[in-house]
Structures are given as C-alpha cells and as structure tokens.
Amino acid sequence: MKRRSVLQLLAVAVVVPFGVAACGSSGAKTSGTVRVTLANHVWTDGIKAAIPEFEKESGLKVELTQLGEDQLSDQYNVKLNAGSDEIDVMMYRPLQEGKSFARNKYLADLTKNVNADAGWDWKDFQKGPVTACTFENKVVGVPIITEREVLYYRKDLLEAAGVAVPKTMEELEAAAKKIAAANKGVAGFVARTGKSAAVTQFSSFLYSFGGDFMDDAGKSTIATPEAKAAYAFYGGLIHNHGPANVSTDMSWPEAMAIFTQGNAAFYTEADSLYKNATDTSKSKVADKVGFAALPAGPAGSKPYNVPSWGLAINEASGNQENAWKFIQWATSKARTLAAQKAGVPGPRASVWADPEGTSTYPKDLAEAIAFSAEHGIGHDRPLVIAVGKAREIVGEPIVTAITGGDSAAAATSSNDQFQKFLDSDS
C-alpha cells in the first residue's frame, strides 16, 4: 500500500511547458534549456509559479513535465531503463525508489556539486534527509520535502483526566488506558494497522526501542529482543487501548478519521498531515488538538525524519551543469522558506530556526518537529530495492500483535523470510 498524504499527488497528469518547446518532445534541446520532470504536488505548485524568476535570473529556459505518481513511475521506468537523455532534473522518492535508481546508475553523483557552494550550504540540510539521499557515500539527490512522526493528542481529554503529555512510552500506555476507561466510546490510542501501511509509523517505535529492520551488513534484525519488544508494544497499544473491533487494514485516512471524529485520545502520525486534524472543515476536534514529540522508548525518542521527495539529475543527461543550476535554485534557502510557509515542511535546519518559517505552524507542533529533526532517523522503512515486498514481510508481526497473537513468534518467522528476501534483493 502506498503512503499518501495531503501534500502528495493528484491523479491526473499535467504537462506544463515553459520556454522553447513542448514537454516530452523529441527535438534536440539547446544548451540553454533544462528539462524538468516533477510530481503533482503542492511543492511543485510553488516552484512552477516561480520558474519565470529562475528563467530571468539564469537566462535558461525550463521545459516542465508534471505528472501524477503512477504516470511519473511509468515514465521513469521507460525512459531511465532506456538510458534516455530527455530528462535532466527528476523529482523522485528517495526511500521508495532511491536505492534502485542509484544502483542502476540512473542518478548522477552530486557530491561535488553540493559541497561547492558555501552560500547554498549543504550543511544546512538535516542529517536524516541527507542520509536518505546518499548511496554508497555519494550524494545522489537533494531533499525537498520532509516529514517526521509526532504525537497528536486531545488536550481536553488529558486535562479532564489530570494526565500530563506523555514523554515516555510507558506514560503513553498508562495515559491511553486511563483516558479510555474514563470516556466510553473513546479509544486511548489509534494508529495505522495495515500490514504495509503501518510499517512507516511503526519504524519510530522500533528505533525508540533500540531496534532497526536490518544491520549494515544486510542482515535482518526484526527478531532481536528490541524489535520484538517494539512489535509487542505498538500492537499492544492498539489491541488493548485502540478502537473497538479495529480493522487491520487502516492507513492514515482511516486512522486520522477516527481521531478527528473525536474517537481517540492519542494518535501517532506524520507531521505533514497535521492540517487534517486542525482544519475545522475536516476535524470535529480542531480546537482541541495538541502535538508533542514521539514519547521516548528504552533507547530514547527516535522518530523517523525522512524526505518523502527529492530532486536528482539523470545520469544520462547531457545537460547536467544546467540541471544542477535548477536544483541549486529550487532548493535554496529562500525557496525552501517559501515552500515551508506554503505548508511544505522543509529539509533545511535554517527554516525551522527562522520564526518566519514556523509562523504558519502550531507552536507545539513546530517544537515537536524541531526536536524530531534533531533526533530523527533517516529512514522509515527497510532500505532495499523491492520496498513494497519488504514492507509486507516486516509488517506481518505488527498485524499479529494488533490481533492479540504471538508477535514474538511472528517476528521470528518474518525474520527468516526477510533474510531470504534480503539475500535475493541484493
């Protein structure tokens, strides 16, 4: 199941020409033209509106192809596999297809580029997103959009129960239990339950319990004591304190709906989805929602801090110098700040330190994001080529725990399957 957020893609493909030629044309491009392929996304909307400024400043022309997620994947599969030079700049998902693209040598090495301009400032980018855009010690992409897992909670229910905002997993469980017992029909906790969909949100629990999906040697680690404890805790929260008759196929829309309809006290989810909870047209509890950093487990609070999208340069492009000029402009401090103010969480530390950069965010959410960015982990799923298959395997113990089964045994079984997968995936 694919992750989708309010910031993510529309279904319809759109081609928007800038400059000298229609997008996707087979005519030879001039040295002053950059072919850019982007996803339908709120980030793209902002960049598209600003492209005339880039063209004026740089003297270059931009040919922009804008596509829905499925169409984008189809185009990449065809053109990149064929070694086509028709794409210069490409918007891609570092954690979903980044490893596959880099291993297949579709992505140009940007290491020298990112380190060449102190004013553009690669060091300003957060560690987690940078890690996700790096392959075998080479920078292959620049992050443009980030998200972290935070705790959503009902301020009114906590106040009525005399419960402080949980700072540890133990406190979260105790608070969920107490509030559920005092409020008939209100779950103490809700989160994603689908085998694949839950993996990303479970990952923060896994890291906070001291585990991970695999080690640096490519060995599965989902049957370690730390991983088993994380599976049991995440699944147990939902099994013991979650909604009655909870299904095991919920992604974020279903879990968010339970929370925004006033039927849960706590909810852990990506910060990028917060407007679903605070928008009065979407949420019955919009004025009662608070945000906090993910509660700490035995290993501390270690939420994911990842780039959902990045920009890369097609290795086959013969126009890499101009392609980099576009990326350099599109990911500058000024453009990142503008995107963040429009609702796109940025990967630069400077925009979160700037009061203007957090002016459109709830104060407690901005504080939670700042903490999560500093302590976050740069992946929210196994870093493999066949990501979808991997999520199905490592997600099985989550479902087992949610349904009250033996999650430790399920983790052992899934560990064997995952190791076989890793052996074949490499």
C-alpha positions in Angstrom: 0.0 0.0 0.0 1.4 3.4 -1.0 1.8 6.1 1.6 -0.2 9.2 0.6 -0.5 12.5 2.4 -2.4 15.7 1.9 0.8 17.0 0.4 1.0 14.2 -2.1 -0.1 13.6 -5.6 -3.2 14.3 -7.6 -4.3 11.5 -10.0 -4.2 13.5 -13.3 -1.1 14.0 -15.3 -0.4 17.6 -16.4 2.2 18.8 -18.8 3.2 22.5 -18.4 5.6 23.9 -21.0 8.0 26.7 -20.1 10.4 28.1 -22.6 11.0 26.9 -26.1 9.4 23.6 -26.6 6.5 21.3 -25.7 7.3 18.9 -22.8 8.3 15.4 -23.8 9.2 16.5 -27.4 11.9 14.5 -29.1 13.6 17.6 -30.6 17.2 18.3 -29.5 17.4 20.6 -26.6 19.6 23.6 -26.6 22.3 24.2 -24.0 20.1 26.9 -22.5 17.1 24.6 -21.8 16.5 22.4 -18.8 14.0 19.5 -18.9 12.4 19.1 -15.5 10.0 16.3 -14.5 8.1 16.8 -11.3 5.2 15.2 -9.5 1.8 16.8 -9.0 2.4 18.2 -5.5 2.0 21.4 -3.5 5.8 21.8 -3.6 5.6 21.7 -7.4 2.9 24.3 -7.5 5.1 26.8 -5.7 8.1 26.0 -7.9 6.1 26.2 -11.1 4.8 29.7 -10.2 8.4 30.9 -9.5 10.0 29.4 -12.6 9.8 32.7 -14.6 12.0 34.2 -11.9 14.6 31.4 -12.4 14.5 31.9 -16.1 15.1 35.6 -15.8 17.9 35.2 -13.3 19.7 32.3 -15.1 18.9 33.0 -18.7 17.8 29.4 -19.1 14.5 28.0 -20.3 12.6 25.3 -18.4 10.6 22.6 -20.0 8.4 21.3 -17.2 6.6 17.9 -17.3 4.2 17.5 -14.4 2.8 14.0 -13.7 0.7 12.1 -11.2 2.5 9.4 -9.2 1.6 6.4 -11.3 2.4 8.3 -14.5 5.7 9.5 -13.1 6.7 6.0 -12.2 5.7 4.7 -15.6 7.8 7.4 -17.4 10.8 6.7 -15.3 10.5 3.0 -15.8 10.5 3.5 -19.6 12.9 6.4 -20.1 15.5 5.6 -17.4 15.7 2.0 -18.3 16.3 3.0 -21.9 19.0 5.4 -21.0 17.1 8.4 -22.4 18.6 11.8 -22.1 15.2 13.5 -22.4 15.0 14.1 -18.6 17.5 16.4 -16.9 16.1 17.0 -13.5 13.8 14.5 -11.9 11.6 14.5 -8.8 11.9 11.1 -7.0 11.2 9.4 -3.7 14.5 8.6 -2.0 13.1 5.9 0.3 10.9 4.2 -2.2 13.0 4.0 -5.4 16.2 5.8 -4.5 18.3 2.7 -3.9 17.0 1.0 -7.0 17.7 4.1 -9.1 21.1 4.7 -7.7 22.2 1.0 -8.0 21.0 1.1 -11.7 23.1 4.2 -12.2 20.2 6.4 -13.1 21.2 9.2 -10.7 24.2 11.4 -11.2 26.7 11.8 -8.4 26.1 15.3 -6.9 28.7 15.1 -4.2 31.0 17.8 -5.7 28.0 20.0 -6.5 26.5 20.1 -3.1 29.9 20.9 -1.5 31.0 23.5 -3.9 28.8 26.4 -2.8 29.1 27.6 0.8 26.3 30.1 0.3 23.8 27.4 -0.9 25.0 25.5 2.2 24.7 21.7 2.1 25.5 21.6 5.8 22.2 23.3 6.5 20.2 20.2 5.4 19.1 17.9 8.2 21.1 14.7 8.7 18.2 12.2 8.3 17.1 13.5 4.8 20.8 13.8 3.7 21.3 10.2 4.7 18.3 9.1 2.7 19.6 10.9 -0.4 23.1 9.3 -0.2 24.1 6.0 -1.8 27.4 4.3 -1.1 28.8 7.5 0.3 27.8 9.5 -2.8 25.1 12.2 -2.8 22.6 11.3 -5.5 19.7 13.7 -4.6 18.7 16.8 -2.7 15.7 16.5 -0.3 12.9 19.0 -0.9 10.1 17.7 1.4 10.4 16.1 4.9 8.2 14.5 7.5 8.5 13.1 10.9 6.3 11.1 13.2 4.8 13.1 16.1 2.2 12.5 18.8 -1.2 14.0 18.2 -3.4 14.3 21.3 -6.6 15.6 22.7 -5.8 18.4 25.1 -9.3 18.4 26.6 -9.2 14.7 27.4 -5.8 14.9 29.0 -6.9 17.9 31.1 -10.1 16.2 32.3 -8.1 13.1 33.3 -5.4 15.0 35.0 -2.8 13.5 32.7 0.3 15.2 31.5 1.5 14.9 27.9 3.4 11.6 27.8 7.2 11.9 27.5 7.8 8.1 27.6 6.2 5.1 26.0 5.2 3.8 29.5 3.5 7.1 30.2 1.7 6.9 26.8 0.3 3.5 27.6 -0.8 4.5 31.1 -2.5 7.6 29.8 -4.2 5.8 27.0 -5.5 3.2 29.4 -6.8 5.8 31.9 -8.5 8.1 29.3 -10.2 5.2 27.6 -11.5 3.9 30.8 -13.0 7.3 31.7 -14.5 8.0 28.3 -16.9 5.4 26.9 -16.5 5.0 23.2 -13.2 6.8 23.0 -10.1 4.8 22.3 -6.9 5.5 24.2 -4.8 5.2 21.1 -5.1 4.9 17.4 -2.5 4.4 14.6 -2.1 2.7 11.3 -2.9 -1.0 11.3 -2.4 -2.2 7.7 0.4 -4.7 7.3 2.3 -2.4 4.8 0.9 1.0 5.8 1.8 0.6 9.4 5.5 -0.1 8.8 6.4 3.6 8.4 4.8 4.6 11.6 5.9 1.5 13.5 9.5 2.3 12.5 9.8 5.1 15.0 8.7 2.8 17.8 11.3 0.2 16.5 14.1 2.8 16.7 13.0 4.1 20.1 13.2 0.6 21.5 16.7 0.2 20.2 16.0 -1.8 17.0 16.0 -1.5 13.3 14.9 -3.5 10.3 18.4 -4.6 9.2 22.1 -4.0 10.1 24.8 -2.5 8.0 25.8 -6.0 6.8 22.4 -6.5 5.3 21.2 -9.0 7.9 17.7 -8.9 9.2 17.3 -7.7 12.7 13.5 -7.8 13.2 13.7 -10.8 15.6 16.1 -9.1 18.1 14.8 -8.6 21.6 14.5 -4.9 20.9 12.4 -5.4 17.7 10.2 -8.0 19.4 9.5 -5.6 22.3 8.6 -2.8 19.8 6.2 -5.1 17.9 4.5 -6.1 21.1 4.3 -2.5 22.3 2.9 -0.9 19.2 0.5 -3.7 18.5 -0.5 -3.9 22.2 -1.4 -0.3 22.4 -3.9 -0.8 19.6 -5.1 -4.2 20.7 -5.6 -3.2 24.4 -6.5 0.5 24.1 -7.4 1.0 20.5 -10.8 1.4 18.8 -13.3 -1.4 19.3 -13.3 -4.0 16.5 -10.4 -2.2 14.9 -9.6 -3.4 11.4 -6.2 -4.4 10.3 -6.1 -2.6 7.0 -6.1 1.0 8.1 -3.7 3.5 6.6 -3.6 7.2 7.6 -7.0 8.3 6.2 -8.9 5.7 8.3 -6.8 6.3 11.4 -7.0 10.1 11.1 -10.7 9.9 10.7 -11.1 8.1 14.0 -9.0 10.8 15.7 -10.6 13.8 14.0 -14.1 12.5 14.7 -13.3 12.7 18.4 -13.0 8.9 19.0 -9.3 8.6 20.2 -7.1 10.4 22.7 -3.7 9.7 21.2 -2.5 9.2 17.6 1.0 8.9 16.2 1.3 10.1 12.6 3.4 12.1 10.1 3.5 15.8 11.0 2.8 16.6 7.4 -0.8 15.5 7.8 -1.5 17.9 10.7 -3.9 20.1 8.9 -6.4 17.3 8.7 -6.6 17.5 12.5 -6.7 21.3 12.9 -8.9 22.2 10.0 -12.4 22.9 11.3 -13.9 21.7 8.0 -12.3 18.3 8.4 -12.0 17.8 12.2 -14.6 17.9 15.0 -11.8 18.4 17.5 -9.8 21.0 15.6 -9.5 23.4 18.5 -8.6 20.6 21.0 -5.6 19.0 19.3 -2.1 19.2 20.7 1.2 18.0 19.3 4.3 16.6 21.0 7.5 14.8 20.2 7.2 11.0 20.0 7.5 9.6 23.5 10.8 8.0 24.4 11.3 4.3 24.5 14.2 2.4 26.1 16.6 3.9 23.6 15.1 7.4 23.7 12.8 9.3 21.3 13.9 8.3 17.8 11.2 9.2 15.3 12.0 9.0 11.6 13.0 12.2 9.9 12.8 11.5 6.2 12.4 13.2 2.8 9.3 12.0 1.0 10.6 13.6 -2.2 13.9 14.9 -3.6 15.4 16.2 -6.8 18.1 14.3 -8.7 19.8 14.6 -12.1 19.5 11.9 -14.7 22.9 10.3 -15.2 22.2 10.1 -18.9 21.5 13.8 -19.3 24.0 15.7 -21.4 22.9 18.9 -19.7 23.9 18.3 -16.1 25.5 21.7 -15.5 22.3 23.5 -16.2 20.3 20.8 -14.4 22.3 21.5 -11.2 21.6 25.2 -11.6 17.9 24.5 -11.4 18.3 22.2 -8.4 20.5 24.8 -6.7 17.8 27.4 -7.2 14.9 25.2 -6.3 16.4 24.0 -3.1 18.0 27.4 -2.0 17.3 28.8 1.5 14.9 31.3 0.0 12.9 28.8 -2.0 12.8 26.3 0.9 11.5 29.0 3.2 8.8 30.0 0.7 7.7 26.3 0.3 7.6 25.8 4.0 5.4 28.8 4.6 3.1 27.3 1.9 2.7 24.2 4.0 5.6 22.0 2.8 7.9 21.0 5.7 11.5 21.7 4.6 14.7 19.8 5.0 16.9 22.8 6.0 17.6 23.5 9.7 17.6 27.2 9.0 13.9 27.4 8.0 12.9 25.8 11.3 15.1 28.2 13.3 13.6 31.1 11.5 10.4 32.4 13.2 9.0 33.2 9.7 9.5 29.5 8.8 7.3 28.3 11.7 4.8 31.2 11.6 2.2 29.0 9.9 2.6 26.0 12.2 1.0 25.5 15.6 3.7 26.4 18.2 3.7 23.0 19.9 4.0 21.2 16.5 6.9 23.4 15.5 8.7 22.5 18.7 8.0 18.8 18.2 9.3 18.9 14.7 12.5 20.7 15.8 13.1 18.0 18.4 12.3 15.2 15.9 14.5 16.7 13.3 17.5 16.7 15.6 17.0 13.2 17.0 15.4 11.6 13.9 16.4 8.6 11.9 16.8 8.9 8.1 14.5 6.1 7.0 11.0 4.9 7.8 11.1 1.5 6.0 13.8 -1.0 5.0 16.4 0.5 2.7 16.0 -2.1 -0.1 15.2 -2.2 -3.8 11.9 -4.0 -3.6 10.4 -1.8 -0.9 6.8 -3.0 -1.3 7.7 -6.6 -0.7 9.9 -5.8 2.2 7.1 -3.8 3.9 4.7 -6.8 3.6 7.2 -9.1 5.3 8.3 -6.8 8.2 4.7 -5.7 8.7 3.3 -9.1 9.4 4.2 -9.1 13.2 2.5 -5.8 13.6 -0.8 -7.3 12.5 -0.2 -10.3 14.7 0.3 -8.1 17.7 -2.7 -5.9 16.9 -4.9 -9.0 16.8 -3.6 -10.3 20.1 -1.4 -13.1 18.6 2.1 -14.2 19.4 4.1 -11.3 17.9 7.4 -12.7 19.1 6.9 -15.9 17.2 5.7 -13.9 14.2 8.8 -11.8 14.3 11.0 -14.9 14.3 9.1 -16.3 11.3 9.2 -13.0 9.5 12.9 -12.6 10.2 13.6 -15.8 8.3 11.5 -14.6 5.4 13.1 -11.2 5.4 16.6 -12.6 5.4 15.8 -14.7 2.4 14.3 -11.6 0.8 17.4 -9.5 1.6 19.7 -12.2 0.1 17.7 -12.1 -3.1 17.2 -8.3 -3.1 20.9 -7.7 -3.1 
